[in-house]
């Protein structure tokens, strides 16, 4: 099931991106334009969530297929290097919301400052080179405006979505006793909103308590925790 969902997200991301590049005019006065931007941003988020699940080995029982889909997802997302992401993400789970956590900002907890610190952790020279190459190849087929607005902007928007629902809200101060042992809080139960907002990642304490639970089953962990 995990493999099917991962492939479905990857194909949906690719198909919708190609569709809007071919058929969607860059016209901010059209409602359809904004709907497509929002949908593509959400699909970008799904791409990264797929890679995240692969980091926990929940995409496929086959280690080769699991790593392949994880690597492909991070590459398509923003030319990111999957092995480096795995290492840093495991640090996050080992020391969540501490000075050893690469996702946590121990200084100013202002959203923008923390987001900027978060992005610096994962931005590399090779990533910039890869994305620049892809962008310039894309110019043979699409205009610069199309690539920036329909490809880069949704990817950029998704970083805020991932950070806000998957890092900022769950791990920000104050850390209270009910957030132990993972220094993580969880959003209130609302499965539809949890899915739309960030693929159930707002149920974040449930994820830290059970990293082996794939994103599409986190709502069950929430149900179990609420009923208990």
N, CA, C and O of each residue as an XYZ file, in Angstrom:
912
protein
N       0.828     -1.214      0.000
C       0.000      0.000      0.000
C       0.862      1.264      0.000
O       0.574      2.222     -0.717
N       1.924      1.254      0.814
C       2.803      2.414      0.897
C       3.465      2.729     -0.428
O       3.602      3.895     -0.798
N       3.880      1.686     -1.149
C       4.519      1.878     -2.450
C       3.535      2.473     -3.451
O       3.881      3.381     -4.207
N       2.314      1.961     -3.452
C       1.280      2.472     -4.353
C       1.013      3.950     -4.093
O       0.925      4.741     -5.032
N       0.883      4.327     -2.817
C       0.599      5.714     -2.466
C       1.767      6.620     -2.855
O       1.562      7.726     -3.354
N       2.987      6.147     -2.626
C       4.172      6.933     -2.981
C       4.230      7.182     -4.483
O       4.463      8.309     -4.921
N       4.019      6.139     -5.265
C       4.050      6.278     -6.727
C       2.909      7.166     -7.200
O       3.081      7.961     -8.124
N       1.746      7.034     -6.574
C       0.596      7.870     -6.935
C       0.900      9.350     -6.706
O       0.568     10.187     -7.545
N       1.524      9.674     -5.588
C       1.865     11.067     -5.292
C       2.892     11.594     -6.289
O       2.759     12.711     -6.789
N       3.913     10.795     -6.577
C       4.945     11.221     -7.531
C       4.343     11.471     -8.902
O       4.635     12.485     -9.535
N       3.501     10.547     -9.367
C       2.885     10.697    -10.680
C       1.895     11.860    -10.710
O       1.800     12.565    -11.715
N       1.157     12.068     -9.618
C       0.212     13.190     -9.548
C       0.958     14.512     -9.598
O       0.543     15.445    -10.286
N       2.066     14.585     -8.861
C       2.897     15.796     -8.885
C       3.389     16.082    -10.290
O       3.279     17.210    -10.771
N       3.934     15.062    -10.958
C       4.494     15.238    -12.295
C       3.410     15.587    -13.314
O       3.599     16.476    -14.144
N       2.274     14.885    -13.250
C       1.197     15.107    -14.213
C       0.601     16.505    -14.070
O       0.336     17.176    -15.068
N       0.392     16.941    -12.833
C      -0.201     18.263    -12.647
C       0.770     19.371    -13.021
O       0.366     20.391    -13.578
N       2.052     19.175    -12.717
C       3.051     20.173    -13.105
C       3.105     20.308    -14.623
O       3.128     21.419    -15.152
N       3.127     19.180    -15.317
C       3.159     19.226    -16.781
C       1.882     19.879    -17.324
O       1.931     20.648    -18.284
N       0.754     19.567    -16.707
C      -0.512     20.137    -17.164
C      -0.508     21.661    -17.052
O      -0.864     22.356    -18.004
N      -0.107     22.179    -15.893
C      -0.170     23.636    -15.737
C       0.886     24.345    -16.589
O       0.668     25.472    -17.034
N       2.027     23.691    -16.817
C       3.039     24.293    -17.687
C       2.553     24.361    -19.127
O       2.885     25.292    -19.860
N       1.767     23.371    -19.525
C       1.289     23.317    -20.905
C       0.009     24.131    -21.129
O      -0.179     24.721    -22.192
N      -0.866     24.157    -20.119
C      -2.210     24.688    -20.378
C      -2.647     25.841    -19.472
O      -3.624     26.520    -19.787
N      -1.950     26.083    -18.354
C      -2.387     27.131    -17.444
C      -1.659     28.447    -17.729
O      -0.434     28.525    -17.641
N      -2.420     29.459    -18.067
C      -1.829     30.775    -18.292
C      -1.429     31.398    -16.956
O      -2.097     31.203    -15.941
N      -0.334     32.147    -16.973
C       0.093     32.858    -15.774
C      -0.730     34.137    -15.685
O      -0.324     35.201    -16.152
N      -1.892     33.995    -15.073
C      -2.847     35.106    -15.005
C      -3.443     35.168    -13.594
O      -4.408     34.462    -13.299
N      -2.876     36.007    -12.725
C      -3.345     36.097    -11.333
C      -4.795     36.543    -11.188
O      -5.354     36.444    -10.096
N      -5.416     37.030    -12.255
C      -6.819     37.451    -12.164
C      -7.773     36.262    -12.286
O      -8.966     36.409    -12.023
N      -7.273     35.086    -12.678
C      -8.103     33.900    -12.813
C      -8.088     33.075    -11.531
O      -7.027     32.837    -10.954
N      -9.252     32.646    -11.091
C      -9.339     31.800     -9.898
C      -8.636     30.469    -10.134
O      -7.998     29.929     -9.231
N      -8.756     29.941    -11.354
C      -8.134     28.656    -11.676
C      -6.620     28.713    -11.501
O      -6.000     27.726    -11.105
N      -6.031     29.862    -11.796
C      -4.582     30.031    -11.634
C      -4.175     29.792    -10.191
O      -3.226     29.051     -9.934
N      -4.872     30.402     -9.250
C      -4.537     30.258     -7.831
C      -4.849     28.859     -7.315
O      -4.132     28.335     -6.463
N      -5.909     28.259     -7.825
C      -6.240     26.901     -7.414
C      -5.148     25.926     -7.849
O      -4.782     25.019     -7.103
N      -4.636     26.120     -9.055
C      -3.564     25.248     -9.538
C      -2.266     25.483     -8.761
O      -1.519     24.540     -8.498
N      -2.003     26.717     -8.402
C      -0.802     27.012     -7.607
C      -0.899     26.323     -6.252
O       0.060     25.701     -5.794
N      -2.061     26.436     -5.612
C      -2.257     25.804     -4.310
C      -2.163     24.283     -4.400
O      -1.560     23.638     -3.543
N      -2.764     23.721     -5.443
C      -2.715     22.266     -5.607
C      -1.298     21.795     -5.860
O      -0.871     20.786     -5.298
N      -0.562     22.512     -6.700
C       0.813     22.096     -6.977
C       1.690     22.243     -5.738
O       2.589     21.431     -5.521
N       1.444     23.260     -4.929
C       2.178     23.418     -3.666
C       1.905     22.240     -2.746
O       2.816     21.708     -2.112
N       0.636     21.837     -2.680
C       0.245     20.706     -1.841
C       0.874     19.406     -2.337
O       1.276     18.560     -1.537
N       0.956     19.252     -3.644
C       1.579     18.060     -4.215
C       3.091     18.059     -3.973
O       3.686     17.002     -3.768
N       3.704     19.230     -3.997
C       5.117     19.336     -3.621
C       5.307     18.866     -2.178
O       6.247     18.133     -1.872
N       4.409     19.293     -1.307
C       4.474     18.862      0.094
C       4.357     17.350      0.191
O       5.086     16.715      0.953
N       3.438     16.771     -0.583
C       3.277     15.325     -0.604
C       4.521     14.614     -1.083
O       4.841     13.520     -0.618
N       5.222     15.238     -2.014
C       6.470     14.677     -2.520
C       7.489     14.558     -1.395
O       8.166     13.538     -1.263
N       7.594     15.610     -0.585
C       8.560     15.576      0.513
C       8.103     14.623      1.619
O       8.925     13.927      2.215
N       6.804     14.587      1.895
C       6.285     13.652      2.891
C       6.578     12.213      2.464
O       6.876     11.365      3.305
N       6.495     11.938      1.172
C       6.844     10.613      0.649
C       8.301     10.295      0.927
O       8.629      9.192      1.363
N       9.174     11.260      0.677
C      10.602     11.067      0.969
C      10.821     10.855      2.460
O      11.648     10.040      2.868
N      10.073     11.595      3.262
C      10.194     11.465      4.710
C       9.818     10.059      5.166
O      10.503      9.471      6.003
N       8.727      9.519      4.615
C       8.330      8.163      4.978
C       9.390      7.152      4.551
O       9.639      6.168      5.248
N      10.008      7.401      3.408
C      11.081      6.507      2.956
C      12.245      6.521      3.942
O      12.900      5.499      4.148
N      12.504      7.683      4.552
C      13.574      7.776      5.551
C      13.304      6.868      6.743
O      14.233      6.418      7.415
N      12.036      6.605      6.999
C      11.659      5.713      8.089
C      11.368      4.290      7.594
O      10.931      3.435      8.364
N      11.614      4.049      6.308
C      11.464      2.708      5.767
C      10.041      2.235      5.614
O       9.792      1.029      5.616
N       9.085      3.160      5.481
C       7.668      2.763      5.439
C       7.057      2.825      4.048
O       5.869      2.544      3.893
N       7.834      3.185      3.035
C       7.299      3.253      1.679
C       7.230      1.860      1.058
O       6.268      1.533      0.364
N       8.240      1.050      1.305
C       8.267     -0.299      0.752
C       9.070     -1.224      1.657
O      10.025     -0.795      2.305
N       8.684     -2.479      1.697
C       9.449     -3.462      2.459
C      10.780     -3.762      1.786
O      11.722     -4.221      2.431
N      10.851     -3.502      0.496
C      12.104     -3.650     -0.238
C      12.983     -2.438      0.042
O      12.601     -1.313     -0.279
N      14.141     -2.647      0.630
C      15.029     -1.526      0.958
C      15.456     -0.776     -0.294
O      15.593      0.448     -0.279
N      15.667     -1.518     -1.382
C      16.102     -0.882     -2.623
C      14.998      0.006     -3.176
O      15.250      1.156     -3.537
N      13.772     -0.517     -3.246
C      12.652      0.271     -3.762
C      12.330      1.432     -2.837
O      12.029      2.530     -3.304
N      12.388      1.201     -1.532
C      12.130      2.260     -0.557
C      13.115      3.413     -0.745
O      12.709      4.574     -0.790
N      14.394      3.099     -0.853
C      15.426      4.134     -1.017
C      15.313      4.809     -2.382
O      15.529      6.015     -2.504
N      14.976      4.030     -3.404
C      14.850      4.592     -4.751
C      13.735      5.627     -4.811
O      13.916      6.708     -5.372
N      12.585      5.300     -4.236
C      11.462      6.238     -4.237
C      11.749      7.447     -3.355
O      11.335      8.562     -3.673
N      12.454      7.231     -2.251
C      12.851      8.350     -1.405
C      13.826      9.264     -2.106
O      13.685     10.487     -2.061
N      14.814      8.678     -2.751
C      15.808      9.464     -3.485
C      15.152     10.247     -4.617
O      15.442     11.426     -4.820
N      14.259      9.571     -5.355
C      13.572     10.233     -6.468
C      12.709     11.387     -5.975
O      12.659     12.441     -6.609
N      12.034     11.195     -4.857
C      11.154     12.236     -4.319
C      11.929     13.485     -3.924
O      11.501     14.598     -4.229
N      13.059     13.317     -3.253
C      13.848     14.486     -2.844
C      14.492     15.167     -4.039
O      14.633     16.390     -4.067
N      14.886     14.364     -5.035
C      15.479     14.939     -6.239
C      14.458     15.767     -6.998
O      14.760     16.873     -7.447
N      13.248     15.237     -7.143
C      12.194     15.965     -7.845
C      11.731     17.179     -7.047
O      11.365     18.204     -7.621
N      11.748     17.058     -5.733
C      11.278     18.155     -4.890
C      12.138     19.409     -5.076
O      11.617     20.493     -5.338
N      13.438     19.253     -4.940
C      14.301     20.429     -5.099
C      15.770     20.048     -5.257
O      16.654     20.755     -4.774
N      16.028     18.929     -5.934
C      17.417     18.524     -6.145
C      18.144     18.208     -4.855
O      19.361     18.378     -4.778
N      17.428     17.752     -3.839
C      18.023     17.508     -2.525
C      18.664     16.126     -2.471
O      18.231     15.191     -3.145
N      19.723     16.021     -1.639
C      20.489     14.788     -1.544
C      19.912     13.922     -0.435
O      20.034     14.242      0.748
N      19.284     12.827     -0.830
C      18.556     11.954      0.083
C      19.401     11.414      1.247
O      18.938     11.463      2.386
N      20.622     10.900      1.011
C      21.420     10.378      2.135
C      21.695     11.423      3.222
O      21.715     11.093      4.408
N      21.905     12.665      2.825
C      22.139     13.723      3.803
C      20.868     14.006      4.603
O      20.928     14.239      5.810
N      19.732     13.983      3.933
C      18.464     14.224      4.618
C      18.184     13.141      5.653
O      17.708     13.434      6.750
N      18.475     11.897      5.309
C      18.252     10.803      6.259
C      19.047     11.033      7.531
O      18.509     10.916      8.631
N      20.318     11.358      7.389
C      21.194     11.565      8.545
C      20.657     12.675      9.445
O      20.578     12.509     10.662
N      20.293     13.791      8.850
C      19.813     14.924      9.640
C      18.447     14.633     10.260
O      18.165     15.052     11.383
N      17.611     13.920      9.529
C      16.286     13.633     10.075
C      16.384     12.678     11.264
O      15.611     12.797     12.214
N      17.297     11.760     11.225
C      17.482     10.856     12.359
C      18.022     11.610     13.579
O      17.705     11.260     14.716
N      18.829     12.634     13.345
C      19.255     13.505     14.445
C      18.042     14.201     15.060
O      17.950     14.351     16.278
N      17.110     14.624     14.197
C      15.899     15.284     14.687
C      15.111     14.360     15.609
O      14.609     14.790     16.647
N      15.008     13.105     15.233
C      14.252     12.166     16.061
C      15.009     11.768     17.323
O      14.396     11.438     18.338
N      16.321     11.797     17.264
C      17.110     11.428     18.438
C      17.092     12.533     19.490
O      17.066     12.252     20.688
N      17.106     13.785     19.047
C      17.147     14.932     19.972
C      16.144     16.004     19.562
O      16.545     17.129     19.260
N      14.856     15.688     19.542
C      13.858     16.646     19.055
C      13.791     17.925     19.892
O      13.737     17.894     21.122
N      13.795     19.048     19.171
C      13.645     20.370     19.786
C      14.696     20.642     20.858
O      14.386     21.198     21.912
N      15.940     20.246     20.584
C      17.079     20.554     21.452
C      18.162     21.190     20.587
O      18.000     21.321     19.374
N      19.268     21.585     21.218
C      20.345     22.212     20.451
C      21.061     21.235     19.517
O      21.866     21.657     18.687
N      20.776     19.930     19.643
C      21.353     18.932     18.748
C      20.443     18.617     17.567
O      20.819     17.873     16.662
N      19.258     19.184     17.586
C      18.273     18.951     16.536
C      18.517     19.925     15.384
O      18.394     21.135     15.578
N      18.865     19.427     14.175
C      19.130     20.334     13.050
C      17.898     21.111     12.589
O      18.028     22.139     11.924
N      16.707     20.628     12.937
C      15.473     21.310     12.528
C      15.042     22.392     13.514
O      14.146     23.185     13.224
N      15.680     22.417     14.670
C      15.247     23.322     15.732
C      16.142     24.553     15.776
O      17.341     24.477     15.509
N      15.538     25.691     16.117
C      16.282     26.944     16.215
C      16.244     27.407     17.657
O      15.197     27.811     18.163
N      17.387     27.346     18.317
C      17.450     27.673     19.734
C      17.517     29.176     19.991
O      17.428     29.616     21.138
N      17.672     29.954     18.939
C      17.709     31.403     19.102
C      16.307     31.985     19.081
O      15.413     31.507     19.779
N      16.125     33.018     18.274
C      14.820     33.666     18.146
C      13.809     32.689     17.535
O      14.068     32.119     16.475
N      12.672     32.492     18.188
C      11.675     31.557     17.677
C      10.660     32.227     16.754
O       9.595     31.675     16.475
N      11.000     33.405     16.293
C      10.197     34.060     15.275
C      10.091     33.147     14.060
O      11.077     32.525     13.666
N       8.912     33.061     13.466
C       8.668     32.128     12.371
C       9.681     32.289     11.235
O      10.262     31.304     10.780
N       9.892     33.522     10.779
C      10.770     33.762      9.631
C      12.217     33.422      9.960
O      12.897     32.789      9.151
N      12.703     33.830     11.133
C      14.085     33.526     11.514
C      14.297     32.012     11.588
O      15.304     31.486     11.112
N      13.343     31.338     12.185
C      13.460     29.885     12.335
C      13.383     29.200     10.974
O      14.154     28.280     10.699
N      12.454     29.642     10.118
C      12.337     29.074      8.773
C      13.640     29.237      8.007
O      14.093     28.309      7.337
N      14.242     30.418      8.106
C      15.497     30.686      7.405
C      16.602     29.756      7.912
O      17.373     29.213      7.120
N      16.677     29.578      9.223
C      17.654     28.665      9.809
C      17.397     27.231      9.358
O      18.331     26.484      9.066
N      16.130     26.860      9.305
C      15.715     25.533      8.854
C      16.166     25.286      7.419
O      16.699     24.222      7.103
N      15.950     26.272      6.555
C      16.306     26.123      5.143
C      17.817     26.030      4.960
O      18.291     25.275      4.111
N      18.576     26.787      5.742
C      20.034     26.759      5.624
C      20.603     25.381      5.924
O      21.639     25.000      5.378
N      19.928     24.637      6.789
C      20.394     23.309      7.155
C      20.415     22.363      5.954
O      21.209     21.423      5.911
N      19.543     22.614      4.985
C      19.356     21.659      3.907
C      19.745     22.182      2.524
O      19.734     21.431      1.548
N      20.082     23.451      2.443
C      20.474     24.027      1.156
C      21.951     23.747      0.894
O      22.800     24.029      1.740
N      22.258     23.190     -0.280
C      23.645     22.876     -0.635
C      23.980     23.457     -2.000
O      23.091     23.798     -2.781
N      25.271     23.564     -2.272
C      25.732     24.077     -3.560
C      25.289     23.152     -4.692
O      24.845     23.615     -5.743
N      25.411     21.843     -4.472
C      25.019     20.890     -5.496
C      23.527     20.985     -5.812
O      23.115     20.827     -6.961
N      22.737     21.239     -4.796
C      21.307     21.403     -5.006
C      21.035     22.599     -5.914
O      20.212     22.517     -6.826
N      21.715     23.689     -5.668
C      21.544     24.899     -6.484
C      21.957     24.628     -7.926
O      21.295     25.069     -8.866
N      23.064     23.895     -8.092
C      23.551     23.577     -9.438
C      22.548     22.694    -10.176
O      22.234     22.941    -11.340
N      22.047     21.664     -9.494
C      21.069     20.755    -10.110
C      19.823     21.514    -10.551
O      19.339     21.341    -11.670
N      19.309     22.359     -9.652
C      18.093     23.100     -9.981
C      18.335     24.100    -11.110
O      17.453     24.334    -11.936
N      19.535     24.691    -11.144
C      19.869     25.637    -12.215
C      19.940     24.930    -13.560
O      19.500     25.469    -14.575
N      20.494     23.721    -13.565
C      20.571     22.941    -14.806
C      19.176     22.584    -15.296
O      18.865     22.747    -16.476
N      18.328     22.091    -14.376
C      16.958     21.726    -14.747
C      16.197     22.947    -15.267
O      15.449     22.858    -16.241
N      16.398     24.083    -14.604
C      15.716     25.312    -15.007
C      16.115     25.713    -16.426
O      15.263     26.070    -17.240
N      17.400     25.653    -16.714
C      17.870     26.068    -18.036
C      17.460     25.085    -19.129
O      17.209     25.490    -20.264
N      17.390     23.810    -18.797
C      16.869     22.841    -19.758
C      15.389     23.118    -20.009
O      14.911     23.022    -21.139
N      14.677     23.460    -18.948
C      13.255     23.758    -19.074
C      12.974     24.952    -19.968
O      11.894     25.053    -20.552
N      13.939     25.859    -20.080
C      13.754     27.047    -20.916
C      13.650     26.715    -22.400
O      13.190     27.537    -23.193
N      14.075     25.515    -22.776
C      13.909     25.086    -24.168
C      12.443     24.797    -24.488
O      12.049     24.783    -25.654
N      11.643     24.568    -23.454
C      10.262     24.156    -23.661
C       9.235     25.151    -23.126
O       8.117     25.240    -23.634
N       9.635     25.907    -22.082
C       8.693     26.822    -21.440
C       9.363     28.165    -21.206
O      10.588     28.277    -21.244
N       8.542     29.187    -20.963
C       9.101     30.515    -20.725
C       9.664     30.617    -19.308
O       9.324     29.815    -18.438
N      10.505     31.585    -19.090
C      11.072     31.810    -17.769
C       9.983     32.104    -16.748
O      10.035     31.616    -15.619
N       9.000     32.899    -17.145
C       7.894     33.241    -16.248
C       7.122     31.990    -15.844
O       6.778     31.827    -14.673
N       6.848     31.115    -16.789
C       6.128     29.881    -16.481
C       6.879     29.035    -15.453
O       6.288     28.556    -14.485
N       8.171     28.857    -15.667
C       8.972     28.023    -14.776
C       9.038     28.610    -13.373
O       8.962     27.879    -12.385
N       9.178     29.920    -13.288
C       9.270     30.555    -11.975
C       7.941     30.475    -11.231
O       7.893     30.079    -10.066
N       6.872     30.852    -11.912
C       5.563     30.961    -11.250
C       4.911     29.600    -11.016
O       4.319     29.366     -9.962
N       5.020     28.702    -11.995
C       4.281     27.442    -11.915
C       5.092     26.281    -11.339
O       4.521     25.272    -10.926
N       6.404     26.416    -11.309
C       7.254     25.354    -10.786
C       7.956     25.772     -9.492
O       7.837     25.096     -8.470
N       8.687     26.887     -9.541
C       9.489     27.298     -8.390
C       8.626     27.849     -7.260
O       8.836     27.499     -6.098
N       7.666     28.701     -7.580
C       6.829     29.303     -6.538
C       6.063     28.248     -5.728
O       6.073     28.330     -4.500
N       5.401     27.263     -6.348
C       4.735     26.232     -5.544
C       5.706     25.447     -4.653
O       5.364     25.099     -3.523
N       6.897     25.173     -5.150
C       7.897     24.477     -4.335
C       8.277     25.330     -3.130
O       8.431     24.827     -2.017
N       8.423     26.617     -3.372
C       8.764     27.556     -2.302
C       7.641     27.629     -1.269
O       7.895     27.613     -0.064
N       6.416     27.710     -1.741
C       5.258     27.734     -0.835
C       5.210     26.482      0.035
O       4.876     26.556      1.217
N       5.538     25.348     -0.544
C       5.449     24.094      0.203
C       6.452     24.035      1.345
O       6.218     23.344      2.336
N       7.576     24.756      1.220
C       8.538     24.772      2.333
C       7.918     25.415      3.562
O       8.181     24.995      4.689
N       7.091     26.440      3.344
C       6.403     27.071      4.472
C       5.368     26.124      5.074
O       5.218     26.049      6.294
N       4.661     25.407      4.215
C       3.660     24.454      4.695
C       4.314     23.356      5.533
O       3.850     23.043      6.629
N       5.387     22.780      5.014
C       6.098     21.720      5.729
C       6.661     22.228      7.044
O       6.547     21.567      8.076
N       7.269     23.406      7.000
C       7.890     23.947      8.200
C       6.848     24.320      9.248
O       7.012     24.012     10.429
N       5.776     24.983      8.816
C       4.785     25.476      9.767
C       4.080     24.330     10.486
O       3.978     24.332     11.712
N       3.592     23.353      9.724
C       2.816     22.269     10.326
C       3.676     21.121     10.848
O       3.257     20.385     11.741
N       4.886     20.968     10.289
C       5.715     19.834     10.669
C       6.850     20.137     11.614
O       7.470     19.218     12.151
N       7.142     21.437     11.835
C       8.247     21.802     12.733
C       7.859     22.918     13.696
O       7.980     22.765     14.912
N       7.396     24.035     13.155
C       7.142     25.214     13.975
C       6.040     24.980     15.011
O       6.268     25.138     16.211
N       4.860     24.607     14.551
C       3.759     24.380     15.495
C       4.041     23.238     16.472
O       3.788     23.394     17.667
N       4.556     22.093     16.008
C       4.758     20.980     16.950
C       5.859     21.202     17.976
O       5.759     20.699     19.095
N       6.920     21.952     17.620
C       8.107     21.981     18.476
C       8.436     23.342     19.093
O       9.409     23.449     19.840
N       7.671     24.357     18.808
C       7.998     25.675     19.316
C       7.803     25.726     20.843
O       7.111     24.895     21.430
N       8.427     26.714     21.446
C       8.244     26.967     22.874
C       6.853     27.548     23.128
O       6.275     28.156     22.227
N       6.299     27.375     24.337
C       6.939     26.697     25.479
C       6.794     25.183     25.405
O       5.790     24.661     24.920
N       7.818     24.489     25.897
C       7.755     23.038     25.993
C       7.145     22.671     27.342
O       7.671     23.022     28.399
N       6.046     21.970     27.282
C       5.306     21.629     28.493
C       5.437     20.140     28.805
O       5.926     19.360     27.988
N       4.996     19.767     29.991
C       5.148     18.380     30.440
C       4.417     17.397     29.539
O       4.872     16.268     29.355
N       3.278     17.817     28.971
C       2.505     16.896     28.130
C       3.154     16.673     26.764
O       2.687     15.836     25.992
N       4.242     17.422     26.451
C       4.949     17.250     25.192
C       6.080     16.216     25.305
O       6.677     15.829     24.300
N       6.365     15.780     26.525
C       7.422     14.794     26.722
C       6.971     13.432     26.203
O       5.772     13.151     26.180
N       7.920     12.572     25.781
C       9.376     12.739     25.830
C       9.985     13.309     24.553
O      11.209     13.358     24.426
N       9.141     13.745     23.595
C       9.670     14.147     22.290
C       9.609     15.654     22.050
O       9.852     16.118     20.936
N       9.285     16.418     23.096
C       9.140     17.870     22.936
C       8.265     18.199     21.729
O       8.598     19.057     20.911
N       7.148     17.501     21.643
C       6.289     17.645     20.477
C       4.819     17.699     20.889
O       4.373     16.954     21.761
N       4.084     18.590     20.248
C       2.647     18.680     20.465
C       1.922     18.253     19.193
O       2.519     18.143     18.122
N       0.632     18.018     19.337
C      -0.169     17.555     18.211
C      -1.399     18.434     18.053
O      -1.958     18.911     19.042
N      -1.821     18.650     16.815
C      -3.007     19.460     16.578
C      -4.256     18.694     17.022
O      -4.234     17.471     17.160
N      -5.330     19.429     17.240
C      -6.584     18.796     17.635
C      -7.087     17.871     16.534
O      -6.787     18.058     15.355
N      -7.855     16.873     16.945
C      -8.327     15.891     15.977
C      -9.315     16.516     14.999
O     -10.381     16.996     15.384
N      -8.945     16.498     13.769
C      -9.790     16.901     12.641
C      -9.125     16.300     11.410
O      -8.253     16.920     10.801
N      -9.535     15.103     11.052
C      -8.816     14.343     10.040
C      -8.787     15.027      8.678
O      -7.781     14.960      7.973
N      -9.878     15.682      8.303
C      -9.910     16.351      7.003
C      -8.899     17.488      6.968
O      -8.134     17.616      6.012
N      -8.896     18.325      8.025
C      -7.952     19.433      8.070
C      -6.519     18.925      8.197
O      -5.604     19.486      7.594
N      -6.324     17.873      8.972
C      -4.982     17.313      9.142
C      -4.437     16.811      7.811
O      -3.247     16.958      7.530
N      -5.304     16.217      6.990
C      -4.883     15.733      5.678
C      -4.587     16.883      4.733
O      -3.554     16.889      4.063
N      -5.484     17.856      4.673
C      -5.302     18.976      3.754
C      -4.106     19.840      4.156
O      -3.329     20.268      3.303
N      -3.964     20.089      5.438
C      -2.925     21.009      5.898
C      -1.525     20.464      5.692
O      -0.626     21.202      5.288
N      -1.324     19.155      5.969
C       0.037     18.628      5.791
C       0.086     17.105      5.876
O       0.961     16.541      6.533
N      -0.857     16.446      5.210
C      -0.817     14.982      5.134
C      -0.738     14.332      6.523
O       0.075     13.437      6.754
N      -1.576     14.789      7.423
C      -1.680     14.280      8.792
C      -0.439     14.571      9.650
O      -0.304     14.024     10.744
N       0.461     15.425      9.161
C       1.669     15.666      9.933
C       1.456     16.611     11.098
O       2.343     16.796     11.931
N       0.270     17.211     11.152
C      -0.074     17.970     12.347
C      -0.231     17.064     13.549
O      -0.124     17.516     14.689
N      -0.487     15.778     13.302
C      -0.516     14.780     14.377
C       0.929     14.378     14.672
O       1.349     13.242     14.456
N       1.658     15.357     15.171
C       3.114     15.210     15.194
C       3.631     14.408     16.378
O       4.590     13.650     16.237
N       3.021     14.562     17.523
C       3.476     13.747     18.654
C       3.221     12.272     18.369
O       3.975     11.409     18.820
N       2.159     11.982     17.620
C       1.886     10.599     17.224
C       2.990     10.064     16.306
O       3.381      8.900     16.384
N       3.480     10.954     15.435
C       4.569     10.534     14.544
C       5.844     10.235     15.333
O       6.513      9.231     15.089
N       6.171     11.113     16.279
C       7.387     10.885     17.066
C       7.264      9.645     17.943
O       8.247      8.946     18.191
N       6.058      9.384     18.403
C       5.848      8.190     19.229
C       5.933      6.919     18.398
O       6.281      5.857     18.914
N       5.613      7.027     17.104
C       5.629      5.853     16.229
C       6.138      6.247     14.841
O       5.343      6.368     13.909
N       7.454      6.449     14.689
C       8.013      6.850     13.390
C       7.778      5.827     12.286
O       7.845      6.162     11.104
N       7.506      4.589     12.664
C       7.290      3.541     11.660
C       5.874      3.552     11.096
O       5.558      2.770     10.200
N       5.024      4.428     11.613
C       3.665      4.557     11.079
C       3.684      5.488      9.868
O       4.077      6.646     10.010
N       3.276      5.031      8.688
C       3.279      5.903      7.506
C       2.289      7.046      7.659
O       1.359      6.960      8.461
N       2.481      8.109      6.899
C       1.676      9.321      7.070
C       0.186      9.027      6.933
O      -0.625      9.616      7.648
N      -0.184      8.131      6.034
C      -1.600      7.884      5.761
C      -2.271      7.025      6.832
O      -3.462      6.731      6.727
N      -1.523      6.619      7.860
C      -2.112      5.895      8.984
C      -1.987      6.659     10.306
O      -2.389      6.157     11.356
N      -1.433      7.863     10.252
C      -1.265      8.641     11.484
C      -2.605      8.978     12.136
O      -2.692      9.106     13.358
N      -3.637      9.122     11.325
C      -4.950      9.436     11.910
C      -5.416      8.312     12.835
O      -6.143      8.563     13.796
N      -5.002      7.075     12.549
C      -5.378      5.961     13.423
C      -4.671      6.064     14.770
O      -5.240      5.743     15.813
N      -3.419      6.518     14.728
C      -2.698      6.738     15.982
C      -3.381      7.829     16.788
O      -3.463      7.743     18.013
N      -3.876      8.863     16.096
C      -4.578      9.945     16.764
C      -5.867      9.435     17.383
O      -6.194      9.784     18.517
N      -6.599      8.613     16.646
C      -7.832      8.039     17.160
C      -7.569      7.209     18.400
O      -8.291      7.318     19.391
N      -6.543      6.385     18.349
C      -6.209      5.508     19.463
C      -5.816      6.306     20.689
O      -6.218      5.980     21.805
N      -5.026      7.358     20.482
C      -4.577      8.195     21.591
C      -5.734      8.959     22.196
O      -5.828      9.085     23.417
N      -6.630      9.477     21.342
C      -7.791     10.254     21.835
C      -8.752      9.378     22.612
O      -9.276      9.779     23.651
N      -8.983      8.164     22.095
C      -9.925      7.262     22.760
C      -9.395      6.734     24.091
O     -10.162      6.394     24.992
N      -8.068      6.675     24.194
C      -7.471      6.244     25.453
C      -7.381      7.415     26.433
O      -6.903      7.246     27.555
